[in-house]
Amino acid sequence: MHKQLIAAAVAGLLAAPVMAQSNVTIYGIADVGIGYGKAGDTTFTGVIDGVLSGPRLGFKGTEDLGNGLSAVFVLEQGFSVGTGAPSSTSRQFHRQSWAGIKGSFGTISLGRQYAPGYGYTGRLSAAVPGSVFNSQAFLTNSIPGATMHPGTDARWNNSLRYRFGGKSGLAAEAIYSFQDTQSGDDRTDDDKLGVGVVYGGGPFAAGVAYHRSKRADDNLNEIYVGGSYDLGAVELFASYQTAKEDNVVDASVAYFGATAPVGSGKVVFDIAKLSDDENDDNDSTSVSVGYTHGLSKRTTVYALANRTMNDDNASRGVFAREAGDGSTSLGFGLRHKF
C-alpha cells in the first residue's frame, strides 16, 4: 500500500507539468443592435448583428513543446445573435480554422486564415475593423473579388502562412492559398498569394500589402498602403488601395479617418471614395461618424451613422441600397466580449 501511494504521488508530479504546458481559451463576441436604413424608396428597420464587430465563438490554444517551440491553433465560428443561427451554413468554423508551430523564427500555420489585407486594413482605419460602418471595408467589399478588407474574402482556405514579429516594431507575413479542390486541368486555377510588411512604433504605424488572386484568364492584383499617427488629442488614419484585373476590375479606394478620445469612449469619423474606372457612373463616397462608449473593459455601447453618395449606376450603402440614390444608415447597440 505504501509503495502504491509513492507511485501515485510520483505519477502526479510527472503529469502536472505536462498539463500545465497546455492552454485552451474559449472566447467570443456578442454584438447586437437596432438598425435603420433608407435609399430612395428602399427602407430597412430591424435587429442587426455585428454593427461594431462580427459575433463569434472561438477556441484557441497553445502547447509548450520545449526548446522555445509551441503548437498553436484557432477555431472560430460566426453566428447571429438575433436568430442564433451560424453565419455560414457551408462551414462550421468559417471565420478561422488553422493550426501551426510558433517559435523565435515566427509562426508557420496551415488552414483557413487571414490574408495580410484583413489585419492591415483594420489596424490602419479609424472605425473598428469589423464594423459595417467602416467606410473602407464596405466600399472595398463591393469590388468584385476584392480581398483587402476585414471580411470573408480576406480569409483564405487551404492556406500556408508565415508571420514574423508582433504588434510593435517591424512585422512581416506571407500566405499562399491552394484551391479548394484538386480537380481541373490546372491545379492552380484559383490559388492566391499575399505578402505584407507593417511597422508600429510609438505614435506611428504604417503598412503595405499585396494580394494576387489567380483567375482563369488573368490575375486580380491588389495593392494597399496605409498609415496612422497618434497626436494624443486625435489619431489620424489614411490609406489608398487598388484592385485590377484586365477587362473586369479597375478600381481604387482612398480613405481618411480620425478618432478622438472622450471620457470612457471615443468619437469616430471616416470618409472614403471608391473610383471604378472599369464601369461608368459607378463611383461612391461614404462618410461615417459615431461614438463608442466603454461601460467596462468588455462591454461597449455605440451609436453610428453613415451617408453614402452614389453615381447613377452605383448601389452602395450600409443597410439600404438603390441604384443612383444616396443611402442613409443608423445603428445603435451593444457589444460584449468574453
GIRAHU-V998603 format. One line per field, one symbol per residue. phi: phi as a letter, one per 30 degrees, with the letter a starting at -180 (. if undefined). psi: psi as a letter, one per 20 degrees, with the letter a starting at -180 (. if undefined). burial: # if it has 24 or more other ideal C-beta (glycine too) atoms within 12 Angstrom, else .. Layout:
BEGIN
phi->???
psi->???
burial->???
END
This chain:
BEGIN
phi->.ddddddddddddddedddddcbbccblbcbbacbbbbbiccbbbldbcidcbddabbbbabbdcihicbcbabbbccacddcidddbccbdcddaaababbaddkbcbbkcbddedddddddcbddeedddcdeddddddddeidbcadbedcccdhccbbbbjcdcicbbabbbcdddbcdjdbdcebdbbbbabbbbaidcbaabbbbbcdcdcacccbbbbbabbccjdaccbaabbbbbbeibbabbbcbbbabbdbidbacbbabbbcccddbdhbdbbbbbbabcbddadccbcbbbbbbcccdeccbbldcbbaeicdbcbbbbabbbcb
psi->gghhggghgghghhhghghhiqpppprrpooqapqpqpocipqppapqqkggqpqqprpqrqpoirkjqqpqqppppqrphhiiqqhpiiqgmigqnrqappahibppqpborprhighghghkqgqpgjpijoggghghhipoiqjmrmahijppqlqppppprbhqbpqqqqqppqqhrjrrhohjhkqqppqqpqpppciqqqqpqpppoprhhaqoppppprrqpojfhqpqqqrpqqppppjgpnqqppqprqqppocjaqpppqpqpppoihpqlkqqpppqqapppohahippqqpqqqpppqrhjqnqrgippppiqqppqqppapppq.
burial->...........................############....#...#############.#.......##########.#.....#.....##########....#####################################.###################.......########...........###########....###########...##########......###########..############......###########.##..############......###########...#########.#############..
END
